[in-house]
Amino acid sequence: MFYSDGVNLMDSKILAAALFLPLFPLSILFNVLFEGLRKPLPRIVVLLAWPQIGAWLLQEANSAPPDWAVHLALSTSLLYGFRALVLRELTHWISFLAISSWSLLWLIVGFFDNTEALHLLALGVSLPLAILTLLGGQLEKKFGASYAGLYNGLGHAMPRFSGVFVFTILAILATPVFPGFTTMTAAFLEVTKASLAGSIMLCLIWLTWGWAGSRLIQGFIIGKEHHEEIEDISSGLTWLYALILTGLAAFGIFTLGQLS
């Protein structure tokens, strides 16, 4: 493999990083913490800070991750991607996609010459999840829950909200130009050097992300509207979300240029 086996399996920094860039079964702890938070703001703080701690710990380890961690990262990402397929509650879906996305950061440690790249990519894949958390909070205020299928047809009733929702999902799913695409591309470039099985697993991960995202969009956005006079988000807030997503796309293009 392209990763070193010279790291002690009990290296404290590696094990701690397995909590903050969650690897199964330590990923269960993140699920419990995140889903126990009841307000969007603390959820957003956790989403943005959690992987940064993991990235710092990996850099402090000052060695390539051991093979066992890389294999477990791929397995964890695929596991949570598959599990997201059946999730309908938005907070659970965000939690599972966060774990599935952060796990892939193990594959690209040392890929970039810039030591800050891992932190920037961790931020890039976390920001869309934070935006979706805000959108979920708005749904909870309006309907009391953010559960796909409980209410649908929001594309008709809340077109501005729905547009932001769909583009945010696309950003989470590593659609080209967004930072997640850079992470996925870097992971492919690393894994294909050594393992056909790893490349197939990455393809399956990306496939399950897209499938899970389409099911979520279908559950919230598609369908005939059954509610009356639902207030949409303001045009000003829509433009703010659009500006943030445009910035994310620009950042994704910048990081993608670093792959060459």
C-alpha positions in Angstrom: 0.0 0.0 0.0 0.9 3.7 -0.4 0.6 4.3 3.4 3.1 3.5 6.0 2.8 0.6 8.4 5.4 2.2 10.6 2.9 4.0 12.8 2.2 2.3 16.1 -1.3 1.0 16.2 -1.7 2.5 19.6 -0.4 5.9 18.6 -2.5 8.3 20.7 -2.8 11.0 18.0 -3.9 8.5 15.3 -6.5 7.0 17.7 -7.7 10.5 18.7 -7.9 11.5 15.0 -10.1 8.4 14.4 -12.6 10.0 16.7 -12.6 13.5 15.1 -12.3 12.3 11.5 -14.6 9.5 12.6 -13.8 5.9 11.9 -16.2 3.1 12.9 -16.9 2.3 15.7 -15.7 5.6 17.2 -18.0 7.3 14.7 -20.9 6.3 17.0 -19.8 8.8 19.5 -20.1 11.7 17.0 -23.6 10.5 16.1 -24.7 10.5 19.7 -23.3 13.9 20.3 -24.6 15.6 17.2 -28.0 14.1 17.3 -28.3 15.0 20.9 -28.0 18.7 20.1 -31.4 20.4 19.7 -30.5 23.8 18.2 -28.9 24.5 14.8 -26.1 26.8 16.2 -24.4 24.2 18.3 -24.8 21.6 15.5 -23.0 24.0 13.1 -20.2 24.7 15.6 -19.6 20.9 15.9 -19.8 20.4 12.2 -17.1 23.1 11.6 -14.8 22.4 14.5 -14.9 18.6 14.8 -13.0 17.7 11.6 -10.5 20.6 12.1 -9.4 18.9 15.3 -9.0 15.6 13.4 -6.9 17.3 10.7 -4.7 18.9 13.3 -4.2 15.5 15.1 -3.2 13.8 11.8 -0.7 16.5 11.1 0.7 16.3 14.6 1.2 12.6 14.2 3.9 13.6 11.6 3.5 10.3 9.7 1.4 8.8 7.1 -1.7 7.0 8.4 -1.3 3.2 8.8 -2.9 0.9 6.3 -5.5 -0.2 8.9 -6.8 3.3 9.2 -7.0 3.9 5.5 -8.9 0.6 4.9 -11.2 1.5 7.8 -11.7 5.0 6.5 -13.0 3.6 3.1 -15.2 1.0 4.9 -16.6 3.7 7.3 -17.4 6.1 4.4 -19.1 3.3 2.4 -21.0 2.1 5.5 -22.4 5.5 6.4 -23.2 6.3 2.7 -25.3 3.1 2.5 -27.0 3.8 5.8 -27.9 7.3 4.6 -30.0 5.8 1.9 -32.8 4.8 4.3 -32.7 7.9 6.5 -35.5 10.4 6.3 -34.8 12.7 9.3 -32.6 15.5 8.1 -30.4 15.7 11.2 -29.5 12.0 11.0 -28.8 12.4 7.3 -26.4 15.3 7.9 -24.6 13.3 10.7 -24.1 10.3 8.5 -23.0 12.3 5.4 -20.6 14.2 7.6 -18.9 11.0 8.8 -18.9 9.5 5.3 -17.2 12.7 3.9 -14.7 13.3 6.7 -13.5 9.7 6.6 -12.2 10.3 3.1 -9.8 12.9 4.4 -7.7 10.1 5.8 -6.9 9.1 2.2 -5.4 12.5 1.2 -3.1 13.3 4.1 0.1 14.4 2.6 -1.3 14.6 -1.0 -0.9 18.4 -1.0 2.3 20.2 -0.4 0.4 22.9 1.5 0.0 21.7 5.1 -3.1 23.9 5.4 -4.9 22.1 2.5 -6.3 19.3 4.8 -7.9 22.0 7.0 -9.3 23.9 4.1 -10.8 20.8 2.5 -12.3 19.8 5.9 -13.9 23.2 6.0 -15.0 22.9 2.4 -16.9 19.7 2.9 -18.3 20.9 6.3 -19.8 24.2 5.2 -22.5 22.8 3.0 -23.5 20.5 5.9 -23.7 23.6 8.1 -25.9 25.4 5.5 -28.2 22.3 5.4 -28.4 22.4 9.2 -29.6 26.0 9.0 -32.2 25.0 6.4 -33.3 22.1 8.5 -33.8 24.5 11.5 -36.1 26.6 9.4 -38.1 23.5 8.5 -38.4 22.6 12.1 -39.7 26.1 13.0 -42.3 25.9 10.3 -43.5 22.3 10.6 -42.1 21.1 13.9 -39.8 18.5 12.3 -37.5 18.1 9.3 -38.6 14.7 8.1 -38.6 13.8 4.4 -42.0 12.6 3.3 -43.9 14.2 6.3 -44.5 17.1 4.0 -43.5 17.4 0.4 -44.0 19.6 -2.6 -41.9 22.4 -1.1 -40.7 23.1 -4.6 -44.1 24.6 -5.3 -44.7 26.3 -1.9 -41.2 27.5 -1.2 -39.3 27.9 -4.5 -36.5 30.1 -3.1 -35.9 27.7 -0.2 -36.1 24.7 -2.5 -33.5 26.1 -4.8 -31.1 26.8 -2.0 -31.8 23.3 -0.6 -31.1 21.5 -3.9 -27.8 23.4 -4.5 -26.7 22.7 -0.9 -27.3 19.0 -1.4 -25.3 19.1 -4.6 -22.4 20.7 -2.8 -22.5 18.0 -0.1 -22.5 15.2 -2.7 -19.1 16.3 -4.2 -20.6 17.7 -7.4 -17.9 19.1 -9.7 -16.6 22.6 -8.7 -17.5 22.2 -5.1 -14.7 21.4 -2.5 -16.0 17.9 -1.9 -15.2 17.1 -5.6 -11.6 18.1 -5.0 -11.5 15.7 -1.9 -13.0 12.9 -3.9 -10.7 13.5 -6.9 -7.6 13.5 -4.7 -8.8 10.3 -3.0 -9.2 8.6 -6.4 -5.7 9.8 -7.5 -4.2 8.3 -4.3 -6.2 5.0 -4.2 -5.8 4.1 -7.8 -2.1 4.0 -7.4 -2.3 1.0 -5.2 -5.7 -0.7 -5.1 -8.4 -1.5 -7.6 -10.7 -2.6 -4.8 -10.2 0.8 -3.2 -11.2 2.6 -6.4 -14.3 0.5 -6.7 -15.2 1.3 -3.1 -14.8 5.1 -3.9 -17.1 4.7 -6.9 -19.7 3.0 -4.7 -19.4 5.7 -2.0 -20.0 8.4 -4.6 -22.9 6.4 -6.0 -24.5 6.0 -2.6 -24.1 9.7 -1.9 -25.9 10.6 -5.1 -28.7 8.1 -4.4 -29.1 9.3 -0.8 -29.3 12.9 -1.9 -31.8 12.2 -4.6 -34.1 10.4 -2.2 -33.8 13.3 0.2 -34.7 15.9 -2.5 -37.6 13.7 -3.5 -38.9 13.5 0.0 -38.8 17.3 0.6 -39.1 19.0 -2.7 -40.9 16.8 -5.2 -44.6 16.2 -5.2 -47.9 17.9 -4.9 -48.2 20.6 -2.3 -50.6 19.8 0.5 -50.0 22.9 2.6 -51.4 26.4 2.2 -49.7 29.8 2.5 -46.3 28.6 3.6 -44.0 31.5 3.9 -40.8 31.2 1.8 -37.4 32.6 2.8 -36.8 36.2 1.9 -35.1 37.2 -1.3 -32.3 38.8 0.8 -31.6 35.6 2.6 -31.8 33.7 -0.7 -29.1 35.9 -2.1 -27.0 35.5 1.0 -27.2 31.7 0.6 -26.4 32.0 -3.1 -23.4 34.1 -2.3 -22.1 31.6 0.2 -22.6 28.7 -2.3 -20.9 30.7 -5.1 -18.0 31.3 -2.8 -17.8 27.5 -2.1 -17.8 26.8 -5.8 -15.0 29.3 -6.3 -13.0 27.7 -3.5 -13.6 24.3 -5.0 -12.3 25.5 -8.4 -9.2 26.9 -6.6 -8.5 23.7 -4.7 -9.1 21.6 -7.8 -6.4 23.6 -9.5 -3.9 22.5 -6.9 -4.3 18.9 -8.0 -2.3 19.5 -11.2 
